[in-house]
Structures are given as C-alpha cells and as structure tokens.
Amino acid sequence: METRQKAPIGRPRGFDTEQALEQAMRVFWEQGYEGASLTDLTKAMGITRTSMYAAFGNKEDLFRKALERYTEGPASYGARAVREPTARQVATAFLNGSVRATTRPGCPTGCLGVQGSLAAGTPGRNARDDLAAWRNEHTSFLRDRLRRAVEEGDLPPGTDPGVLARYLMTVANGIAVQAAGGATRDDLQQVADMALRSWPPATGPAQPSG
C-alpha cells in the first residue's frame, strides 16, 4: 500500500518569506480582505497555516504586511510623484502612475488600497480602517507637497492644497475602480489627461522654462 509523506509541520526548508508575501499581496489585491480565505492565501503562498502564523501572524497581520509590500512596490509611484520639481509634474506622475499600476499586465487590476475592503462586516472592519488610513495618509503627502507649491508660487495664490490633493486622490481612486471593471489602460490614460488639462497654471518662479 502506497503511503504519502505528510507535509512538515512549521516552516518548511527553503521557505522564501518575500515570495510568499508577494503571493499573499496578490490574493488580497484580487479578492479583497474578506474574500481572501486562509486556504486561498496559504495555497498561493505554498505554505501551511502553521507556517503562515509563525512567519506573518494572523490574517490581519498578514494583510498589513501585504499592504506595506504593495506600498513599496506597485503603489510606489505615489512616493516618487511628490518628489517631482513642479506641482503639475507631481500631478502628472501621480495620475499616470495610477493608470499604470492599476492596469499592469500579469497583476490584478485595480488598487489594493481602494478595493481591499471598502465595505466590510465585523471580521473585516480593522482592514477597512487600515485602508482608509492608508488613503488618507497618501492624500496628506500630496497636500503637503502642494502646499509647498503654493508657497513657492508654483500654484496660484489662494489655491487650497487640501482640496487639490483630494481631487487628485479621487481621480486616482476612480481610475482604480474603472480598471477593476475592465477599462483599458488607453481609456484610463485619456481620463488622466483630461483631469490634468484643468490643472491650475504655474504663476511664479517654480514654473519650468521652455
């Protein structure tokens, strides 16, 4: 009679935490926090539940680590955008980055930070709150950068950097939702371009020459 060797308990030899976390991020990205079962996660990660708990903690802990990885990877365009020299370039890099990240070939469509847990039951409320805080934090980064642009004369006097940052984030979030619904990269790039056409003109010395 053939006997099957049982899978080892705990962390298997050669366990690659980075690769496992990458796979978990993709499952959460595609299925959302509540939609991603432990079975889905561990199967994609190629590990047992015991290994998952030992390496990453519970499902909430794993989700937070996956969100960190998403922030440093697919969503890193936001951090790069705020380093652009002018407000218009910040906005362009942010919206164009959103289009590329939400329609990346070989990845789930949409944005983990938007769709991961918009509506949630009791088990998913912490994840929903984490994502709301994540979106607000990124809006704050944009607001701070745009406030500096107003001070430097790169945006018209009286421009509200908070409203402008919220506008950018709202367009980017809408792009993510449309991408998840099947909109193409070209279609969404046209949306980003249209939003940028209404961007306030530079008025001071920060305006690039040429």
TORPA-4810 file (N, C-alpha, C, O; in nm, 3 decimals):
<nodes>
NODE_1_0.085_-0.121_0.000_0.000_0.000_0.000_0.088_0.125_0.000_0.180_0.138_0.080_M
NODE_2_0.058_0.215_-0.091_0.139_0.337_-0.102_0.108_0.431_0.014_-0.008_0.453_0.048_E
NODE_3_0.210_0.484_0.071_0.192_0.581_0.181_0.243_0.716_0.135_0.344_0.726_0.066_T
NODE_4_0.172_0.819_0.176_0.213_0.955_0.140_0.281_1.020_0.260_0.234_1.013_0.373_R
NODE_5_0.392_1.082_0.230_0.464_1.152_0.337_0.389_1.280_0.373_0.353_1.360_0.287_Q
NODE_6_0.368_1.298_0.501_0.297_1.416_0.546_0.384_1.540_0.529_0.507_1.536_0.541_K
NODE_7_0.317_1.651_0.501_0.390_1.777_0.489_0.450_1.813_0.623_0.388_1.788_0.727_A
NODE_8_0.568_1.869_0.624_0.632_1.903_0.752_0.553_2.010_0.826_0.495_2.099_0.764_P
NODE_9_0.550_2.000_0.955_0.482_2.098_1.039_0.577_2.215_1.061_0.697_2.196_1.082_I
NODE_10_0.522_2.336_1.055_0.605_2.454_1.077_0.665_2.503_0.948_0.612_2.477_0.840_G
NODE_11_0.773_2.572_0.958_0.832_2.640_0.844_0.914_2.543_0.759_1.012_2.487_0.808_R
NODE_12_0.876_2.521_0.634_0.948_2.424_0.553_1.086_2.476_0.513_1.111_2.596_0.511_P
NODE_13_1.175_2.382_0.480_1.309_2.418_0.436_1.300_2.499_0.307_1.219_2.470_0.219_R
NODE_14_1.384_2.601_0.299_1.383_2.683_0.180_1.267_2.781_0.171_1.239_2.832_0.063_G
NODE_15_1.201_2.807_0.281_1.086_2.897_0.284_1.129_3.039_0.250_1.216_3.096_0.316_F
NODE_16_1.069_3.095_0.147_1.103_3.229_0.100_0.993_3.326_0.143_0.887_3.332_0.081_D
NODE_17_1.019_3.400_0.250_0.915_3.487_0.305_0.876_3.598_0.208_0.760_3.638_0.202_T
NODE_18_0.973_3.648_0.132_0.943_3.757_0.038_0.852_3.709_-0.073_0.756_3.778_-0.110_E
NODE_19_0.880_3.593_-0.126_0.797_3.539_-0.233_0.658_3.504_-0.181_0.558_3.528_-0.249_Q
NODE_20_0.652_3.448_-0.060_0.523_3.414_-0.001_0.440_3.541_0.022_0.319_3.541_-0.002_A
NODE_21_0.505_3.647_0.067_0.433_3.772_0.092_0.386_3.834_-0.039_0.278_3.893_-0.045_L
NODE_22_0.466_3.820_-0.143_0.426_3.869_-0.275_0.297_3.800_-0.321_0.206_3.864_-0.373_E
NODE_23_0.291_3.669_-0.300_0.173_3.594_-0.342_0.051_3.632_-0.257_-0.060_3.642_-0.309_Q
NODE_24_0.072_3.652_-0.127_-0.037_3.694_-0.040_-0.091_3.830_-0.083_-0.212_3.853_-0.085_A
NODE_25_0.001_3.921_-0.116_-0.040_4.054_-0.163_-0.130_4.043_-0.285_-0.230_4.114_-0.296_M
NODE_26_-0.096_3.954_-0.377_-0.174_3.938_-0.499_-0.313_3.881_-0.470_-0.411_3.919_-0.533_R
NODE_27_-0.320_3.789_-0.374_-0.450_3.733_-0.337_-0.539_3.841_-0.276_-0.656_3.853_-0.313_V
NODE_28_-0.486_3.918_-0.183_-0.564_4.026_-0.123_-0.602_4.130_-0.229_-0.713_4.183_-0.227_F
NODE_29_-0.512_4.158_-0.319_-0.535_4.257_-0.425_-0.651_4.213_-0.514_-0.735_4.295_-0.552_W
NODE_30_-0.655_4.086_-0.546_-0.757_4.035_-0.637_-0.890_4.007_-0.567_-0.996_4.031_-0.625_E
NODE_31_-0.886_3.957_-0.443_-1.007_3.909_-0.377_-1.054_3.997_-0.263_-1.165_3.978_-0.212_Q
NODE_32_-0.973_4.095_-0.221_-1.011_4.176_-0.107_-0.982_4.103_0.024_-0.954_3.983_0.024_G
NODE_33_-0.989_4.177_0.134_-0.954_4.118_0.263_-1.049_4.004_0.300_-1.004_3.894_0.330_Y
NODE_34_-1.178_4.031_0.299_-1.273_3.929_0.342_-1.289_3.818_0.239_-1.319_3.704_0.274_E
NODE_35_-1.269_3.850_0.112_-1.282_3.748_0.008_-1.168_3.649_0.006_-1.182_3.537_-0.044_G
NODE_36_-1.054_3.688_0.062_-0.936_3.601_0.063_-0.942_3.509_0.184_-0.926_3.554_0.298_A
NODE_37_-0.965_3.382_0.161_-0.970_3.286_0.272_-0.828_3.242_0.308_-0.734_3.260_0.230_S
NODE_38_-0.814_3.185_0.426_-0.684_3.132_0.465_-0.639_3.022_0.370_-0.520_3.008_0.343_L
NODE_39_-0.733_2.944_0.320_-0.700_2.841_0.224_-0.644_2.903_0.095_-0.544_2.855_0.042_T
NODE_40_-0.709_3.008_0.046_-0.660_3.078_-0.073_-0.519_3.131_-0.051_-0.431_3.118_-0.136_D
NODE_41_-0.500_3.190_0.065_-0.372_3.254_0.094_-0.260_3.152_0.105_-0.155_3.166_0.041_L
NODE_42_-0.281_3.049_0.188_-0.174_2.951_0.208_-0.145_2.871_0.082_-0.031_2.833_0.057_T
NODE_43_-0.248_2.846_0.002_-0.226_2.775_-0.124_-0.139_2.858_-0.217_-0.045_2.806_-0.278_K
NODE_44_-0.171_2.986_-0.229_-0.092_3.074_-0.315_0.050_3.092_-0.262_0.145_3.101_-0.340_A
NODE_45_0.064_3.097_-0.131_0.195_3.117_-0.069_0.278_2.989_-0.068_0.400_2.994_-0.052_M
NODE_46_0.211_2.874_-0.087_0.282_2.747_-0.089_0.329_2.701_0.048_0.431_2.633_0.059_G
NODE_47_0.254_2.738_0.153_0.292_2.702_0.289_0.169_2.655_0.367_0.056_2.668_0.320_I
NODE_48_0.193_2.599_0.484_0.084_2.556_0.570_0.035_2.674_0.654_0.102_2.777_0.664_T
NODE_49_-0.080_2.658_0.714_-0.130_2.762_0.804_-0.036_2.783_0.921_-0.015_2.896_0.966_R
NODE_50_0.021_2.674_0.970_0.115_2.686_1.082_0.234_2.773_1.042_0.279_2.857_1.119_T
NODE_51_0.283_2.751_0.920_0.395_2.831_0.870_0.355_2.977_0.856_0.433_3.067_0.887_S
NODE_52_0.234_3.000_0.808_0.187_3.137_0.791_0.182_3.210_0.924_0.232_3.322_0.937_M
NODE_53_0.121_3.145_1.022_0.112_3.208_1.154_0.250_3.235_1.213_0.274_3.339_1.274_Y
NODE_54_0.342_3.138_1.194_0.476_3.153_1.252_0.553_3.267_1.186_0.627_3.339_1.253_A
NODE_55_0.535_3.284_1.056_0.613_3.384_0.983_0.549_3.521_0.979_0.618_3.623_0.979_A
NODE_56_0.414_3.525_0.974_0.346_3.653_0.950_0.243_3.691_1.054_0.196_3.805_1.054_F
NODE_57_0.206_3.601_1.143_0.099_3.629_1.238_-0.035_3.587_1.181_-0.042_3.501_1.093_G
NODE_58_-0.143_3.648_1.230_-0.276_3.609_1.184_-0.309_3.678_1.052_-0.223_3.745_0.993_N
NODE_59_-0.431_3.663_1.005_-0.469_3.716_0.875_-0.458_3.869_0.872_-0.412_3.925_0.772_K
NODE_60_-0.497_3.936_0.979_-0.485_4.082_0.983_-0.340_4.125_0.974_-0.306_4.219_0.902_E
NODE_61_-0.252_4.055_1.047_-0.109_4.088_1.042_-0.055_4.068_0.901_0.022_4.150_0.851_D
NODE_62_-0.096_3.958_0.839_-0.050_3.929_0.703_-0.099_4.037_0.606_-0.025_4.079_0.517_L
NODE_63_-0.222_4.081_0.624_-0.277_4.184_0.536_-0.198_4.314_0.549_-0.169_4.380_0.449_F
NODE_64_-0.163_4.351_0.672_-0.087_4.475_0.691_0.051_4.465_0.626_0.100_4.561_0.566_R
NODE_65_0.113_4.348_0.637_0.244_4.330_0.574_0.230_4.331_0.421_0.316_4.384_0.351_K
NODE_66_0.121_4.273_0.372_0.098_4.274_0.228_0.074_4.417_0.178_0.119_4.454_0.070_A
NODE_67_0.004_4.498_0.258_-0.021_4.637_0.220_0.109_4.716_0.218_0.129_4.802_0.132_L
NODE_68_0.198_4.688_0.313_0.329_4.753_0.313_0.406_4.718_0.186_0.469_4.803_0.124_E
NODE_69_0.400_4.591_0.149_0.469_4.548_0.027_0.407_4.616_-0.096_0.479_4.656_-0.188_R
NODE_70_0.276_4.628_-0.096_0.209_4.694_-0.207_0.252_4.841_-0.215_0.274_4.893_-0.324_Y
NODE_71_0.263_4.906_-0.100_0.303_5.046_-0.095_0.444_5.066_-0.149_0.471_5.162_-0.220_T
NODE_72_0.532_4.973_-0.115_0.671_4.984_-0.158_0.692_4.935_-0.301_0.795_4.963_-0.362_E
NODE_73_0.594_4.861_-0.354_0.606_4.806_-0.489_0.513_4.872_-0.587_0.544_4.980_-0.638_G
NODE_74_0.397_4.811_-0.617_0.307_4.867_-0.719_0.262_5.010_-0.692_0.243_5.086_-0.787_P
NODE_75_0.246_5.048_-0.565_0.197_5.183_-0.534_0.309_5.283_-0.505_0.283_5.393_-0.456_A
NODE_76_0.433_5.246_-0.534_0.545_5.335_-0.501_0.548_5.459_-0.591_0.625_5.552_-0.567_S
NODE_77_0.465_5.460_-0.695_0.460_5.578_-0.782_0.419_5.702_-0.704_0.457_5.813_-0.740_Y
NODE_78_0.341_5.685_-0.596_0.296_5.799_-0.517_0.412_5.869_-0.449_0.421_5.992_-0.450_G
NODE_79_0.501_5.790_-0.389_0.618_5.849_-0.321_0.711_5.915_-0.422_0.772_6.018_-0.392_A
NODE_80_0.722_5.857_-0.540_0.807_5.919_-0.643_0.745_6.047_-0.696_0.816_6.143_-0.726_R
NODE_81_0.613_6.048_-0.708_0.546_6.164_-0.767_0.569_6.291_-0.685_0.593_6.398_-0.742_A
NODE_82_0.563_6.280_-0.553_0.575_6.402_-0.471_0.717_6.458_-0.474_0.740_6.567_-0.422_V
NODE_83_0.811_6.387_-0.532_0.948_6.438_-0.545_0.971_6.512_-0.676_1.080_6.565_-0.701_R
NODE_84_0.868_6.517_-0.760_0.881_6.590_-0.887_0.897_6.740_-0.859_0.847_6.790_-0.758_E
NODE_85_0.965_6.812_-0.948_1.001_6.952_-0.919_0.887_7.053_-0.924_0.896_7.157_-0.860_P
NODE_86_0.780_7.025_-0.998_0.669_7.119_-1.006_0.538_7.048_-0.971_0.528_6.926_-0.980_T
NODE_87_0.439_7.127_-0.932_0.309_7.070_-0.894_0.246_6.997_-1.013_0.187_6.890_-0.995_A
NODE_88_0.257_7.053_-1.132_0.199_6.987_-1.249_0.268_6.852_-1.274_0.203_6.754_-1.309_R
NODE_89_0.396_6.849_-1.255_0.468_6.724_-1.274_0.432_6.623_-1.165_0.426_6.502_-1.190_Q
NODE_90_0.407_6.672_-1.045_0.360_6.584_-0.937_0.227_6.521_-0.977_0.211_6.399_-0.969_V
NODE_91_0.134_6.604_-1.022_0.002_6.555_-1.060_0.010_6.458_-1.177_-0.058_6.355_-1.179_A
NODE_92_0.094_6.491_-1.275_0.109_6.405_-1.393_0.165_6.270_-1.354_0.114_6.166_-1.396_T
NODE_93_0.271_6.271_-1.274_0.334_6.145_-1.232_0.238_6.063_-1.147_0.237_5.940_-1.156_A
NODE_94_0.159_6.129_-1.063_0.067_6.057_-0.975_-0.044_5.990_-1.055_-0.071_5.871_-1.035_F
NODE_95_-0.108_6.063_-1.143_-0.220_6.005_-1.219_-0.171_5.904_-1.323_-0.233_5.799_-1.341_L
NODE_96_-0.061_5.934_-1.390_-0.007_5.838_-1.485_0.038_5.710_-1.414_0.021_5.600_-1.465_N
NODE_97_0.096_5.728_-1.295_0.137_5.612_-1.216_0.018_5.528_-1.175_0.026_5.405_-1.173_G
NODE_98_-0.092_5.594_-1.142_-0.214_5.522_-1.105_-0.266_5.439_-1.221_-0.306_5.324_-1.203_S
NODE_99_-0.264_5.498_-1.341_-0.310_5.425_-1.459_-0.224_5.301_-1.481_-0.277_5.192_-1.504_V
NODE_100_-0.093_5.317_-1.474_-0.003_5.203_-1.500_-0.018_5.095_-1.392_-0.023_4.976_-1.424_R
NODE_101_-0.026_5.137_-1.266_-0.030_5.040_-1.156_-0.159_4.959_-1.156_-0.160_4.841_-1.119_A
NODE_102_-0.268_5.021_-1.197_-0.397_4.953_-1.190_-0.427_4.869_-1.314_-0.526_4.796_-1.318_T
NODE_103_-0.341_4.881_-1.415_-0.362_4.804_-1.539_-0.235_4.728_-1.576_-0.211_4.700_-1.694_T
NODE_104_-0.155_4.694_-1.476_-0.026_4.629_-1.502_-0.047_4.486_-1.552_-0.117_4.408_-1.487_R
NODE_105_0.012_4.450_-1.667_-0.002_4.313_-1.716_0.053_4.212_-1.616_0.159_4.234_-1.556_P
NODE_106_-0.017_4.102_-1.598_0.027_3.998_-1.507_-0.008_4.021_-1.362_0.025_3.938_-1.277_G
NODE_107_-0.076_4.132_-1.333_-0.117_4.164_-1.196_-0.269_4.181_-1.192_-0.332_4.203_-1.295_C
NODE_108_-0.329_4.171_-1.073_-0.472_4.202_-1.063_-0.498_4.346_-1.106_-0.412_4.433_-1.089_P
NODE_109_-0.617_4.372_-1.160_-0.650_4.509_-1.198_-0.700_4.585_-1.075_-0.739_4.525_-0.975_T
NODE_110_-0.700_4.717_-1.086_-0.746_4.799_-0.975_-0.636_4.822_-0.872_-0.518_4.800_-0.900_G
NODE_111_-0.676_4.866_-0.755_-0.583_4.906_-0.649_-0.617_4.835_-0.519_-0.732_4.840_-0.473_C
NODE_112_-0.520_4.769_-0.460_-0.541_4.703_-0.331_-0.586_4.804_-0.226_-0.673_4.774_-0.144_L
NODE_113_-0.529_4.923_-0.229_-0.561_5.024_-0.128_-0.702_5.079_-0.139_-0.755_5.133_-0.043_G
NODE_114_-0.763_5.065_-0.258_-0.900_5.113_-0.277_-1.001_5.001_-0.257_-1.099_5.017_-0.184_V
NODE_115_-0.977_4.887_-0.322_-1.077_4.781_-0.326_-1.060_4.674_-0.219_-1.144_4.585_-0.207_Q
NODE_116_-0.952_4.681_-0.141_-0.924_4.574_-0.047_-1.030_4.554_0.058_-1.052_4.441_0.104_G
NODE_117_-1.098_4.662_0.097_-1.203_4.649_0.199_-1.281_4.778_0.210_-1.273_4.847_0.312_S
NODE_118_-1.358_4.812_0.107_-1.442_4.932_0.113_-1.563_4.907_0.203_-1.593_4.987_0.291_L
NODE_119_-1.632_4.797_0.179_-1.745_4.758_0.263_-1.703_4.631_0.336_-1.652_4.538_0.273_A
NODE_120_-1.725_4.625_0.467_-1.677_4.511_0.542_-1.770_4.477_0.656_-1.830_4.565_0.718_A
NODE_121_-1.783_4.348_0.682_-1.852_4.302_0.801_-1.760_4.311_0.921_-1.649_4.365_0.911_G
NODE_122_-1.804_4.260_1.032_-1.725_4.268_1.155_-1.583_4.214_1.140_-1.490_4.279_1.188_T
NODE_123_-1.562_4.099_1.074_-1.425_4.047_1.064_-1.331_4.136_0.984_-1.209_4.130_1.003_P
NODE_124_-1.386_4.219_0.896_-1.300_4.299_0.811_-1.291_4.445_0.847_-1.233_4.524_0.772_G
NODE_125_-1.347_4.483_0.960_-1.352_4.627_0.992_-1.214_4.686_1.016_-1.188_4.800_0.978_R
NODE_126_-1.125_4.610_1.078_-0.990_4.662_1.101_-0.918_4.684_0.969_-0.847_4.783_0.953_N
NODE_127_-0.935_4.591_0.876_-0.874_4.607_0.744_-0.933_4.729_0.673_-0.860_4.805_0.610_A
NODE_128_-1.064_4.747_0.683_-1.128_4.863_0.622_-1.071_4.992_0.680_-1.042_5.087_0.606_R
NODE_129_-1.054_4.996_0.813_-0.999_5.115_0.877_-0.853_5.137_0.839_-0.810_5.251_0.822_D
NODE_130_-0.777_5.029_0.827_-0.637_5.040_0.786_-0.627_5.102_0.647_-0.540_5.186_0.622_D
NODE_131_-0.715_5.060_0.557_-0.709_5.112_0.420_-0.756_5.256_0.412_-0.704_5.335_0.333_L
NODE_132_-0.855_5.291_0.493_-0.899_5.432_0.497_-0.784_5.520_0.546_-0.762_5.628_0.491_A
NODE_133_-0.713_5.473_0.647_-0.598_5.549_0.699_-0.488_5.556_0.594_-0.421_5.659_0.581_A
NODE_134_-0.469_5.448_0.518_-0.367_5.444_0.413_-0.398_5.548_0.305_-0.310_5.621_0.261_W
NODE_135_-0.524_5.553_0.263_-0.562_5.651_0.160_-0.549_5.794_0.213_-0.503_5.883_0.141_R
NODE_136_-0.589_5.816_0.337_-0.577_5.950_0.395_-0.432_5.992_0.408_-0.399_6.109_0.389_N
NODE_137_-0.346_5.898_0.442_-0.203_5.930_0.455_-0.146_5.974_0.321_-0.070_6.070_0.315_E
NODE_138_-0.182_5.904_0.215_-0.132_5.941_0.084_-0.189_6.075_0.037_-0.121_6.151_-0.031_H
NODE_139_-0.313_6.103_0.074_-0.369_6.235_0.044_-0.292_6.343_0.119_-0.268_6.451_0.065_T
NODE_140_-0.254_6.315_0.243_-0.177_6.412_0.322_-0.041_6.440_0.260_0.005_6.554_0.261_S
NODE_141_0.025_6.337_0.207_0.153_6.357_0.140_0.138_6.452_0.021_0.218_6.543_0.001_F
NODE_142_0.033_6.430_-0.057_0.006_6.518_-0.170_-0.024_6.660_-0.124_0.026_6.756_-0.180_L
NODE_143_-0.107_6.672_-0.020_-0.143_6.805_0.032_-0.019_6.882_0.076_-0.005_7.000_0.044_R
NODE_144_0.069_6.815_0.149_0.189_6.884_0.197_0.277_6.929_0.082_0.334_7.039_0.085_D
NODE_145_0.287_6.845_-0.021_0.370_6.883_-0.136_0.305_6.999_-0.212_0.375_7.089_-0.258_R
NODE_146_0.173_6.998_-0.225_0.105_7.105_-0.297_0.103_7.235_-0.216_0.103_7.343_-0.274_L
NODE_147_0.101_7.224_-0.085_0.111_7.344_-0.001_0.244_7.414_-0.025_0.251_7.537_-0.032_R
NODE_148_0.350_7.335_-0.038_0.480_7.394_-0.067_0.478_7.460_-0.205_0.540_7.565_-0.225_R
NODE_149_0.407_7.400_-0.299_0.398_7.458_-0.433_0.329_7.594_-0.431_0.368_7.685_-0.504_A
NODE_150_0.227_7.608_-0.346_0.159_7.737_-0.331_0.256_7.839_-0.273_0.262_7.953_-0.319_V
NODE_151_0.330_7.798_-0.171_0.425_7.890_-0.105_0.536_7.934_-0.200_0.586_8.046_-0.189_E
NODE_152_0.572_7.845_-0.293_0.680_7.877_-0.387_0.631_7.954_-0.509_0.712_7.994_-0.594_E
NODE_153_0.500_7.975_-0.519_0.445_8.043_-0.636_0.426_7.953_-0.755_0.401_8.000_-0.866_G
NODE_154_0.438_7.821_-0.733_0.419_7.724_-0.840_0.270_7.697_-0.866_0.234_7.643_-0.971_D
NODE_155_0.185_7.735_-0.771_0.040_7.729_-0.787_-0.017_7.867_-0.755_0.043_7.941_-0.677_L
NODE_156_-0.130_7.903_-0.813_-0.187_8.036_-0.790_-0.214_8.064_-0.642_-0.251_7.972_-0.569_P
NODE_157_-0.197_8.187_-0.598_-0.231_8.224_-0.460_-0.377_8.191_-0.432_-0.463_8.209_-0.518_P
NODE_158_-0.404_8.145_-0.314_-0.541_8.111_-0.278_-0.579_7.968_-0.312_-0.687_7.923_-0.275_G
NODE_159_-0.492_7.896_-0.384_-0.520_7.755_-0.413_-0.526_7.677_-0.283_-0.439_7.691_-0.198_T
NODE_160_-0.628_7.595_-0.266_-0.642_7.512_-0.147_-0.570_7.379_-0.172_-0.621_7.296_-0.247_D
NODE_161_-0.454_7.357_-0.110_-0.379_7.235_-0.139_-0.451_7.109_-0.091_-0.434_7.002_-0.149_P
NODE_162_-0.532_7.122_0.015_-0.606_7.007_0.064_-0.711_6.960_-0.035_-0.726_6.840_-0.060_G
NODE_163_-0.785_7.055_-0.092_-0.888_7.021_-0.191_-0.823_6.966_-0.318_-0.872_6.870_-0.377_V
NODE_164_-0.712_7.026_-0.359_-0.644_6.982_-0.481_-0.588_6.840_-0.463_-0.594_6.758_-0.555_L
NODE_165_-0.535_6.813_-0.345_-0.485_6.678_-0.315_-0.599_6.577_-0.315_-0.586_6.466_-0.367_A
NODE_166_-0.712_6.616_-0.257_-0.828_6.527_-0.254_-0.882_6.503_-0.397_-0.928_6.394_-0.430_R
NODE_167_-0.873_6.606_-0.479_-0.914_6.591_-0.619_-0.827_6.486_-0.689_-0.879_6.397_-0.756_Y
NODE_168_-0.697_6.497_-0.673_-0.607_6.401_-0.735_-0.635_6.260_-0.686_-0.640_6.166_-0.765_L
NODE_169_-0.653_6.245_-0.555_-0.678_6.113_-0.498_-0.812_6.057_-0.547_-0.823_5.937_-0.573_M
NODE_170_-0.911_6.142_-0.559_-1.042_6.097_-0.606_-1.036_6.049_-0.751_-1.095_5.946_-0.786_T
NODE_171_-0.964_6.122_-0.835_-0.947_6.078_-0.974_-0.871_5.946_-0.978_-0.909_5.855_-1.052_V
NODE_172_-0.765_5.934_-0.900_-0.687_5.810_-0.897_-0.770_5.693_-0.847_-0.762_5.582_-0.901_A
NODE_173_-0.851_5.717_-0.744_-0.938_5.610_-0.694_-1.040_5.568_-0.799_-1.069_5.450_-0.815_N
NODE_174_-1.093_5.666_-0.870_-1.188_5.635_-0.977_-1.122_5.555_-1.089_-1.184_5.465_-1.145_G
NODE_175_-1.000_5.589_-1.120_-0.924_5.514_-1.220_-0.911_5.368_-1.176_-0.927_5.276_-1.257_I
NODE_176_-0.882_5.347_-1.046_-0.867_5.211_-0.994_-0.997_5.132_-1.007_-0.996_5.016_-1.047_A
NODE_177_-1.108_5.195_-0.972_-1.237_5.126_-0.980_-1.271_5.093_-1.126_-1.319_4.984_-1.155_V
NODE_178_-1.245_5.187_-1.216_-1.271_5.162_-1.358_-1.182_5.051_-1.412_-1.227_4.968_-1.492_Q
NODE_179_-1.057_5.049_-1.368_-0.965_4.943_-1.412_-1.014_4.807_-1.366_-1.011_4.710_-1.443_A
NODE_180_-1.061_4.799_-1.242_-1.113_4.673_-1.191_-1.237_4.629_-1.267_-1.267_4.510_-1.274_A
NODE_181_-1.308_4.725_-1.324_-1.427_4.694_-1.401_-1.399_4.661_-1.546_-1.492_4.634_-1.623_G
NODE_182_-1.272_4.664_-1.586_-1.236_4.624_-1.720_-1.195_4.735_-1.815_-1.168_4.709_-1.932_G
NODE_183_-1.190_4.860_-1.767_-1.145_4.969_-1.854_-1.001_4.948_-1.895_-0.920_4.898_-1.816_A
NODE_184_-0.967_4.985_-2.017_-0.831_4.963_-2.068_-0.737_5.073_-2.023_-0.779_5.180_-1.980_T
NODE_185_-0.608_5.043_-2.034_-0.507_5.144_-1.999_-0.522_5.269_-2.085_-0.511_5.381_-2.034_R
NODE_186_-0.547_5.252_-2.215_-0.561_5.367_-2.303_-0.680_5.454_-2.262_-0.671_5.577_-2.259_D
NODE_187_-0.793_5.389_-2.231_-0.911_5.463_-2.188_-0.883_5.543_-2.061_-0.921_5.660_-2.051_D
NODE_188_-0.816_5.481_-1.967_-0.790_5.547_-1.839_-0.684_5.655_-1.853_-0.687_5.754_-1.780_L
NODE_189_-0.591_5.637_-1.944_-0.492_5.742_-1.967_-0.560_5.867_-2.022_-0.521_5.979_-1.990_Q
NODE_190_-0.663_5.848_-2.104_-0.737_5.963_-2.154_-0.807_6.037_-2.040_-0.816_6.160_-2.041_Q
NODE_191_-0.856_5.961_-1.941_-0.918_6.024_-1.824_-0.815_6.105_-1.747_-0.841_6.219_-1.708_V
NODE_192_-0.697_6.046_-1.724_-0.591_6.118_-1.653_-0.552_6.245_-1.728_-0.535_6.351_-1.668_A
NODE_193_-0.538_6.234_-1.860_-0.501_6.351_-1.941_-0.607_6.460_-1.932_-0.573_6.579_-1.925_D
NODE_194_-0.734_6.422_-1.931_-0.841_6.520_-1.921_-0.836_6.592_-1.786_-0.853_6.713_-1.778_M
NODE_195_-0.812_6.515_-1.680_-0.803_6.576_-1.546_-0.687_6.675_-1.540_-0.698_6.780_-1.476_A
NODE_196_-0.577_6.642_-1.605_-0.459_6.728_-1.600_-0.478_6.856_-1.682_-0.411_6.956_-1.656_L
NODE_197_-0.567_6.853_-1.779_-0.591_6.974_-1.859_-0.654_7.086_-1.777_-0.644_7.203_-1.813_R
NODE_198_-0.718_7.050_-1.666_-0.780_7.153_-1.581_-0.689_7.193_-1.465_-0.732_7.262_-1.373_S
NODE_199_-0.564_7.150_-1.469_-0.471_7.180_-1.359_-0.439_7.330_-1.356_-0.419_7.391_-1.461_W
NODE_200_-0.435_7.389_-1.237_-0.405_7.534_-1.228_-0.269_7.567_-1.290_-0.174_7.490_-1.275_P
NODE_201_-0.258_7.678_-1.357_-0.131_7.715_-1.420_-0.029_7.760_-1.316_-0.064_7.816_-1.212_P
NODE_202_0.098_7.735_-1.344_0.204_7.785_-1.258_0.211_7.935_-1.273_0.188_7.989_-1.381_A
NODE_203_0.243_8.004_-1.162_0.239_8.150_-1.166_0.368_8.216_-1.121_0.386_8.337_-1.138_T
NODE_204_0.459_8.138_-1.064_0.578_8.201_-1.006_0.706_8.143_-1.059_0.708_8.081_-1.165_G
NODE_205_0.817_8.164_-0.984_0.949_8.125_-1.031_0.968_7.975_-1.044_1.063_7.931_-1.109_P
NODE_206_0.878_7.894_-0.984_0.896_7.749_-0.992_0.854_7.695_-1.128_0.877_7.578_-1.158_A
NODE_207_0.792_7.781_-1.212_0.748_7.735_-1.343_0.868_7.698_-1.429_0.959_7.780_-1.443_Q
NODE_208_0.873_7.578_-1.488_0.988_7.539_-1.568_0.998_7.623_-1.695_0.897_7.662_-1.754_P
NODE_209_1.121_7.651_-1.734_1.141_7.732_-1.854_1.127_7.646_-1.978_1.134_7.523_-1.970_S
NODE_210_1.108_7.706_-2.091_1.099_7.638_-2.217_0.962_7.587_-2.243_0.937_7.526_-2.347_G
</nodes>
